[in-house]
């Protein structure tokens, strides 16, 4: 028997399956299959290149446990298999580079808010176990190097990332999170915002009651002498909505090393 996903957005959380019951979920470009047996779980995933599925968040279709031949597949063996599989939202495990479609210049002594939409990651795990099965992107991003040189910088992701000045213009999906980036240019020269490295591993993930995801806000300030200061807001920027914490940052920053950890953000 197959446990069917009834609507987009119901893939987050715990899913109980009876013995010999299968489940299938599509989260962005990520397809997940699971089947519970008496002493084992079969799990599989495959990244679908269908752009329409990514942009529209197509609901799951009814199917037995039948992943394609090139899917990544595992058998997890137990004395007695747990009843529940859990799919949890998380932020990326590396910074994500934001590249606006049109180059931006923030004029002298001006402040703006950028609303940046990035794909979520999916944690596949079983409650009661400290072992995470997979940590997978909902949308595949490409690798890129971000920094002043090959020696000064870090490995990041780059890909389907949207940045807008007006949050109402964002084309959101249930597998995206929005970060508010507040930029303050106190210099006498325009500030180029051609590429920004968003430090997602250092941000907490939050969610509205309606299901939409947000992160902690990021403050970027360029001083009068041209120096860049980056700070993470302890709370999300005021968006007039109630939010609940979903996940702590993957990497917590000690106060003594915060400046160094966030120094590579503008490019």
C-alpha positions in Angstrom: 0.0 0.0 0.0 1.2 3.5 -0.8 1.1 6.5 1.5 0.3 9.4 -0.9 1.3 13.0 -0.3 -2.0 15.0 -0.5 -0.7 18.5 -1.1 2.4 20.6 -1.6 4.1 21.5 1.7 3.0 18.4 3.6 6.3 16.7 3.1 7.9 18.3 6.2 7.8 16.4 9.5 7.3 12.8 10.5 5.6 10.2 8.3 4.4 6.9 9.8 4.4 3.8 7.5 3.0 0.4 8.2 5.1 -2.7 7.5 5.2 -3.2 3.7 4.0 0.3 3.1 5.8 2.7 0.8 6.0 6.5 0.6 7.1 9.0 -2.1 7.8 12.7 -1.8 9.0 15.3 -4.3 10.6 18.4 -2.7 11.8 20.7 -5.5 14.0 18.7 -7.8 14.6 16.1 -5.1 12.6 12.8 -5.3 12.5 10.6 -2.2 11.3 7.0 -1.9 10.9 4.9 1.3 9.5 1.5 2.1 9.2 -0.1 5.5 9.6 -3.8 6.1 9.6 -5.7 9.4 13.4 -5.5 10.0 14.5 -2.9 7.4 13.8 0.3 5.6 14.6 0.8 1.9 15.3 4.5 1.0 16.3 6.1 -2.2 16.7 9.6 -3.7 17.1 11.1 -7.2 17.6 14.6 -8.4 15.1 15.5 -11.2 16.2 18.1 -13.7 12.6 19.1 -14.5 12.6 22.9 -14.3 8.8 23.0 -14.1 8.8 20.7 -11.1 11.4 22.9 -9.4 9.5 26.2 -10.0 6.0 24.9 -9.3 6.6 22.3 -6.5 4.7 19.5 -8.1 3.0 17.2 -5.6 3.9 13.6 -5.4 2.3 11.1 -7.7 1.1 7.6 -6.5 3.7 4.9 -7.0 5.1 1.9 -5.2 8.8 1.8 -4.2 10.2 2.0 -7.7 13.2 4.5 -7.9 15.1 4.7 -11.2 18.2 2.6 -11.7 20.5 5.5 -11.3 19.0 6.6 -7.9 21.0 6.4 -4.7 19.6 3.6 -2.7 20.2 2.2 0.9 18.9 -0.6 3.0 18.8 0.2 6.8 18.6 -2.9 8.9 17.1 -3.2 12.4 16.0 -5.7 15.0 12.5 -4.2 14.4 12.1 -1.3 12.0 11.0 2.1 13.4 7.5 3.2 12.3 8.4 6.8 11.4 10.7 8.5 8.9 11.3 12.2 9.3 12.0 14.9 6.7 13.3 18.1 8.2 14.1 21.5 6.6 17.7 22.9 6.9 19.8 25.6 5.4 22.7 25.0 3.0 26.0 23.5 4.4 28.0 26.2 2.6 27.6 29.9 1.9 25.4 30.7 -1.2 26.5 33.3 -3.6 23.8 35.9 -4.6 24.3 37.5 -8.0 21.5 39.9 -8.9 20.3 39.7 -12.5 21.2 43.4 -13.0 24.3 44.8 -11.1 23.3 46.9 -8.1 25.0 50.0 -6.8 24.0 51.3 -3.4 24.4 55.1 -3.5 26.4 57.0 -0.7 24.8 57.3 2.7 21.8 55.1 1.7 20.3 52.0 3.3 18.3 49.2 1.7 16.9 45.7 2.5 17.5 42.9 0.1 15.2 39.9 0.3 17.1 36.8 -0.8 15.4 33.5 -1.6 17.6 30.4 -1.4 16.7 26.6 -1.7 16.4 24.6 1.4 18.2 21.3 2.3 16.3 18.2 3.4 17.4 16.1 6.3 16.3 12.5 6.1 16.4 10.7 9.5 14.6 8.4 11.8 13.4 9.7 15.2 15.3 8.3 18.2 18.5 7.7 16.1 21.5 10.0 16.3 22.4 8.9 12.7 21.3 11.1 9.9 20.7 9.2 6.7 21.0 12.0 4.2 21.3 15.8 4.0 20.2 16.7 0.5 19.5 20.0 -1.5 16.0 20.5 -2.7 17.5 22.1 -5.8 21.0 21.3 -7.0 23.4 24.2 -7.0 26.8 24.5 -8.6 30.1 24.9 -6.8 31.9 28.2 -7.0 34.9 29.9 -5.4 34.2 33.2 -3.7 37.0 35.5 -2.5 39.8 37.9 -3.5 42.1 35.1 -4.7 42.6 31.4 -4.8 44.2 31.6 -1.3 41.7 34.1 0.2 38.2 32.9 0.0 36.0 29.8 0.4 34.0 27.2 -1.6 30.4 28.2 -2.0 27.3 27.3 -3.9 25.8 29.3 -6.7 22.7 28.8 -8.7 18.9 29.5 -8.5 19.0 32.4 -6.1 16.5 35.3 -6.2 17.1 38.8 -4.7 14.5 41.5 -4.6 14.1 44.9 -2.9 10.3 44.3 -2.5 9.4 41.0 -0.7 6.1 41.0 -2.5 8.0 40.4 -5.8 9.6 37.2 -4.6 8.4 34.0 -6.3 8.5 31.7 -3.3 8.1 28.0 -2.9 7.6 25.7 0.1 11.3 24.6 -0.3 12.9 28.0 -0.1 13.9 30.3 2.7 14.2 34.1 2.7 17.0 36.0 4.3 16.7 39.8 4.9 20.1 41.4 4.1 20.3 45.0 5.4 23.0 47.0 3.7 24.1 50.4 5.0 26.6 52.4 2.9 28.1 55.2 4.9 30.9 55.8 2.5 31.0 58.7 0.0 31.2 56.3 -2.9 28.6 53.8 -4.4 28.8 50.3 -3.0 28.8 47.5 -5.6 26.4 44.7 -4.8 27.3 42.5 -7.8 28.0 39.4 -5.7 27.2 38.6 -2.1 28.1 35.5 -0.2 25.3 34.6 2.1 26.6 32.9 5.3 23.8 30.3 5.5 25.7 27.8 7.7 25.8 30.5 10.4 22.1 31.4 10.3 19.2 29.9 12.2 16.1 28.7 10.3 12.6 29.9 11.3 9.1 29.4 9.9 5.7 31.2 9.8 2.6 29.3 10.9 1.6 29.3 7.3 4.7 27.2 6.4 6.9 29.8 4.8 10.6 29.8 5.9 12.9 32.7 6.9 16.4 33.0 8.4 18.2 35.3 10.7 18.9 38.7 9.2 22.3 39.8 8.0 23.6 43.3 8.5 26.3 44.6 6.1 27.7 48.1 6.8 30.4 49.9 4.8 32.1 52.5 7.0 33.3 56.0 5.8 36.8 54.6 5.4 35.6 51.8 3.1 35.8 49.0 5.6 33.1 46.3 5.6 31.4 45.1 8.9 29.1 42.1 8.9 26.8 41.2 11.8 24.1 38.5 12.2 20.9 39.7 13.9 20.0 37.7 17.0 16.4 37.9 15.7 14.8 38.0 12.3 14.3 41.5 10.9 10.8 42.8 11.8 8.5 41.5 9.1 5.3 41.8 11.1 4.8 38.0 11.3 5.1 35.4 14.1 7.9 33.0 13.6 9.0 29.8 15.3 12.6 28.4 15.5 13.1 25.3 13.3 16.8 24.7 13.2 19.9 26.1 14.9 22.8 27.3 12.8 25.0 24.4 11.4 28.1 26.3 12.5 27.9 28.6 15.6 30.3 31.5 15.6 32.3 32.3 18.7 32.3 36.1 19.4 36.1 36.2 19.2 36.1 34.7 15.6 32.9 36.3 14.2 34.7 39.0 12.2 37.1 36.4 10.5 34.3 33.9 9.8 32.1 36.6 8.1 34.9 38.6 6.4 34.4 37.0 3.0 30.9 38.2 2.1 31.3 41.0 -0.5 32.8 40.3 -4.0 
